[in-house]
Amino acid sequence: MPFFPHQVEDLTICLEYIQRLQRGTPETSPSRLWSIHYVLLLWLWLICRIPFDLSNFDSDPTRPGQTASAIEAVGRNMMDKSGIERDGAALLLARLYARYVTDYLSDLSLILLRQDSCSLFPAFLSWSSEYIKGSPSIFSVSDLGGPS
């Protein structure tokens, strides 16, 4: 993806813009909004691949995890879409929860999950489970009509 700028500094721009779009103040026609959401989700996904501490962007240092929670909220809000936005949200959330840092000790290379984002994963699993149980969707396990 050579045309996506993906510097750490781009996180604020991308996150604020997609949050503004989700609040319902789009600057473009609604018929093209899905494509803008998708591109912004891919942009956030690409930025999240960079190994940096998300807490550096938290506005209140006494409450760590604000930025990671904001990115998670953006992804969750797009998971109920029926179009390609859901695919972009799934990519973003997968990258967010699987962020890692490589630590080199002597001859060993350790891959450690980043605490700024992986700590959100258990709550996401609970939310997903409750969402699926309460959903009247045809894709829900309880709606398949198979043996229980």
URLIN-V257142 format. One record per run of one state. SS is the DSSP state (H for helix, E for strand, L for the rest). FROM is the first residue (numbers start at 1). LEN is the number of residues. If there is no record, write none. Layout:
BEGIN
SS,FROM,LEN ; SS,FROM,LEN
END
This chain:
BEGIN
L,1,9 ; H,10,13 ; L,23,7 ; H,30,19 ; L,49,5 ; H,54,4 ; L,58,8 ; H,66,13 ; L,79,5 ; H,84,14 ; L,98,2 ; E,100,6 ; L,106,2 ; E,108,6 ; L,114,1 ; H,115,4 ; L,119,2 ; H,121,14 ; L,135,6 ; H,141,3 ; L,144,5
END
